[in-house]
Amino acid sequence: MGLFTGKVAIVTGAGNGLGRSHALAFAKEGAKVVVNDLGGDRGGAGLSNMAADKVVEEIKAAGGDAVGNYDSVSTIEGASRILWSALAKFGRADILVNNAGILRDKTMVNMTQGELDLVLDVHLRGTFFCTQVMARHLKVQGPGGRIINTTSLSGLLGNFGQANYSAAKAGIYGLTRTTSMEFAKMGITVNAIAPVALTRMTSDIDMVKSAGDQLAPDRVTPMVIFLASEAAKDITGKIFGCQGGRFFEYRMQENTGWTKDGVATSAEIAENMKKILIDGK
């Protein structure tokens, strides 16, 4: 008996990297798995069933059960078909891991609307739509459910050349916080991970490449498994960093600041900026 015997997990973008690692781990713990992957490259180009099918074969070869799905997360219709794959094959859905993503890196002054829209569509709209259809299902299925989103250091701290990706991942942070509040009364937890791992998405970053196995995707997956389990039933609205076996929580920080009795002048704000800034700089 595994942690998820009798449960069904949906993992988007599960044909490679982190998603594949998550899908295999869920299956190992007894879950039936919907392996969603459009089959494109890291920029979203190309379509193929091979990536998802290969992971399904791996799961079945190890004695598990899985089904492939090849729909895009970026539309409500695609998200609905992903959920339907779980319901048609397994009769239920309990866990959603929003992992699908692409990159179209470019500095903002050189970025096209298409490069902005594609990244927002897959990351932010994809997370929104899949979460929405899953929550509607879980409300009827009851009780409870688990949703784990994927944000990024780029969204939390920013990163040069990734204005589109950073905006999308910052949006996922806000979406995680808000939906955790809205879904609490239904017993659905919503959390997010901000992983650093060696995948197709990070294969050209020297610091990540040099870390090798220390930043392998399977170093991140244990947090996803934990958040999907009964052990995390009281944890929601949290953002967890996962970096090579190091796990920690991110929080928005606020200090006491400086208060003006009445309307402040810009000069007074300038004079008191060290009190307003968290680190005084």
C-alpha positions in Angstrom: 0.0 0.0 0.0 1.5 3.3 -1.1 0.7 6.8 0.0 -1.7 7.3 -2.9 -3.3 3.9 -3.3 -6.8 4.5 -4.7 -5.9 8.1 -5.8 -5.5 9.6 -9.2 -2.9 12.3 -9.9 -2.7 14.6 -12.9 0.7 15.9 -13.8 1.0 18.5 -16.6 4.2 18.8 -18.6 5.1 15.3 -17.4 7.0 14.0 -20.5 10.4 15.2 -19.3 12.3 16.7 -16.4 10.4 17.6 -13.2 7.0 16.5 -14.5 8.3 13.0 -15.4 10.0 12.7 -12.0 6.7 13.6 -10.3 4.7 11.2 -12.4 7.0 8.3 -11.7 7.0 9.0 -8.0 3.2 9.2 -7.8 2.9 5.9 -9.6 5.5 4.3 -7.3 3.4 5.4 -4.3 0.3 3.7 -5.8 -1.5 6.5 -7.6 -2.9 6.1 -11.1 -1.4 8.9 -13.2 -2.5 11.1 -16.1 0.7 12.0 -17.9 0.0 15.2 -19.8 2.5 16.5 -22.3 2.0 18.4 -25.6 5.3 17.0 -26.8 6.9 20.3 -27.8 10.4 21.6 -27.2 11.2 24.0 -24.4 10.0 26.9 -26.5 6.7 25.2 -27.1 7.3 24.3 -30.8 6.4 21.0 -32.2 3.8 18.4 -31.2 4.3 14.7 -30.4 2.7 12.0 -28.3 6.0 10.3 -27.7 7.1 12.2 -24.6 3.9 11.4 -22.6 3.7 7.8 -24.0 7.2 7.0 -23.0 6.5 8.0 -19.3 3.3 6.0 -19.4 5.3 3.0 -20.6 7.8 3.4 -17.8 5.0 3.5 -15.2 3.3 0.4 -16.6 6.6 -1.5 -16.9 7.1 -0.8 -13.1 3.7 -2.2 -12.4 1.8 1.0 -12.2 -1.2 2.4 -14.1 -1.2 5.6 -16.2 -2.8 7.2 -19.3 -1.3 9.8 -21.7 -2.9 13.1 -22.5 -1.6 15.5 -25.2 -3.8 18.5 -24.7 -2.6 22.1 -24.2 -3.1 23.5 -20.7 -3.5 27.0 -22.2 -7.2 26.9 -22.9 -10.2 25.9 -20.8 -11.1 23.3 -23.4 -7.6 21.7 -23.1 -7.7 21.8 -19.3 -11.2 20.2 -19.3 -9.9 17.4 -21.6 -7.0 16.7 -19.3 -9.4 16.2 -16.4 -11.7 14.1 -18.6 -8.8 11.8 -19.3 -8.6 11.0 -15.6 -12.4 10.6 -15.2 -12.8 8.5 -18.3 -9.9 6.1 -17.5 -10.0 6.0 -13.7 -13.3 7.5 -12.6 -11.9 10.2 -10.3 -9.1 12.8 -9.9 -7.6 13.8 -6.5 -4.3 15.5 -7.2 -3.2 18.1 -9.7 0.4 19.2 -10.3 0.6 22.2 -12.5 4.1 21.8 -14.0 3.8 22.5 -17.8 6.0 25.3 -19.0 8.0 26.8 -21.8 10.6 29.5 -22.3 10.9 32.4 -24.8 13.7 34.4 -23.2 14.5 37.9 -24.5 15.0 41.3 -23.0 11.8 43.3 -22.7 12.7 45.9 -25.3 13.2 43.2 -27.9 10.3 40.9 -26.9 7.4 40.5 -29.2 3.7 40.2 -28.2 3.8 36.6 -29.3 6.7 35.8 -27.0 4.8 37.4 -24.2 1.5 35.7 -24.9 2.9 32.2 -25.4 4.6 32.2 -22.0 1.7 33.7 -20.2 -0.7 31.3 -21.9 1.2 28.1 -20.8 2.3 29.1 -17.3 -0.3 31.5 -15.9 -3.4 30.8 -18.0 -2.5 27.1 -17.9 -2.3 27.0 -14.2 -5.5 29.0 -13.9 -7.5 26.9 -16.2 -6.3 23.5 -14.9 -6.9 24.7 -11.3 -10.3 25.9 -12.1 -11.6 22.7 -13.7 -10.0 20.6 -11.0 -11.5 22.7 -8.2 -15.0 22.4 -9.8 -14.5 18.7 -10.0 -13.2 18.3 -6.5 -16.1 20.4 -5.1 -18.5 17.8 -6.4 -16.3 14.7 -5.8 -15.3 15.7 -2.3 -13.9 15.6 0.3 -10.7 17.5 -0.1 -8.0 17.4 -2.8 -4.5 18.6 -3.5 -3.2 21.2 -6.0 0.5 21.9 -6.3 1.7 24.7 -8.6 5.1 25.6 -9.9 6.4 29.1 -9.6 10.1 30.1 -9.9 12.9 32.2 -8.6 12.4 34.4 -11.6 8.8 35.1 -10.5 9.7 35.7 -6.9 13.0 37.6 -7.3 13.2 38.5 -11.0 15.7 37.5 -13.7 17.4 39.4 -16.5 15.9 38.5 -19.9 12.8 36.8 -18.5 10.2 39.5 -18.2 7.5 37.3 -19.7 8.4 34.2 -17.6 8.9 36.3 -14.4 5.5 37.9 -14.9 3.8 34.5 -15.4 5.5 32.9 -12.4 4.8 35.9 -10.2 1.2 35.5 -11.2 1.3 31.9 -10.1 2.4 33.0 -6.7 -0.6 35.3 -6.4 -2.9 32.6 -7.8 -1.6 30.1 -5.3 -2.3 32.4 -2.4 -5.8 33.4 -3.5 -7.0 30.0 -4.4 -5.7 28.5 -1.2 -8.1 31.0 0.6 -11.0 30.3 -1.7 -10.7 26.5 -1.6 -10.1 26.1 2.1 -13.8 25.6 2.9 -13.8 22.7 0.4 -10.8 21.0 2.1 -8.6 21.5 -1.0 -5.0 22.6 -0.3 -3.1 24.7 -2.8 0.6 25.2 -2.5 3.5 25.9 -4.8 7.1 24.9 -5.3 9.9 27.2 -6.6 12.4 24.5 -7.8 15.9 24.7 -9.1 16.7 21.6 -11.1 18.7 20.5 -14.2 16.0 20.1 -16.9 15.5 21.1 -20.5 14.4 24.5 -19.2 17.8 25.1 -17.4 20.2 23.1 -19.5 22.0 26.2 -20.8 22.7 27.7 -17.3 26.3 27.0 -16.4 25.7 27.1 -12.6 22.9 24.5 -12.9 24.8 22.3 -15.3 27.9 22.2 -13.1 25.8 21.0 -10.2 25.0 17.8 -12.0 23.1 15.2 -10.0 22.9 17.5 -7.0 20.2 19.4 -8.9 18.5 16.3 -10.5 14.7 16.6 -10.7 14.2 13.7 -8.2 15.7 16.0 -5.6 12.6 18.3 -5.9 9.9 15.6 -6.2 9.8 14.6 -2.5 8.3 18.0 -1.7 5.6 17.5 -4.3 4.8 14.0 -2.9 4.7 15.4 0.6 2.3 18.3 -0.3 0.0 15.8 -2.1 -0.1 13.5 0.9 -2.3 13.4 4.0 0.7 14.5 6.0 0.2 18.0 4.5 -3.6 18.2 4.9 -3.2 21.3 7.1 -0.6 23.1 4.9 -2.0 25.5 2.3 -1.1 28.8 0.7 2.7 28.1 1.1 5.5 28.6 -1.4 8.5 26.2 -0.9 11.9 26.5 -2.4 13.5 23.2 -3.5 17.1 23.4 -4.4 19.2 20.2 -4.5 17.8 18.7 -1.4 17.4 22.0 0.5 13.8 22.8 1.3 12.6 26.2 2.7 9.6 28.5 2.7 9.4 31.8 0.8 7.3 34.6 2.3 6.4 38.2 1.3 8.2 40.3 3.9 6.9 43.5 5.6 8.6 45.8 8.1 7.3 48.4 10.5 8.4 51.1 8.1 7.8 54.8 8.8 4.5 56.5 9.6 3.7 60.2 9.0 0.9 61.8 10.9 -0.8 63.6 8.0 0.2 63.9 4.4 3.9 63.1 3.9 6.1 65.1 1.5 8.4 63.5 -0.9 11.3 65.1 0.9 10.2 63.4 4.2 9.9 60.1 2.5 13.5 60.5 1.2 14.7 61.4 4.7 13.1 58.3 6.2 13.9 55.8 3.4 16.2 53.8 5.6 13.3 53.1 7.9 11.0 52.2 5.0 13.5 49.8 3.3 13.7 46.4 5.0 17.5 46.3 4.8 18.0 50.0 5.0 19.6 50.1 1.6 
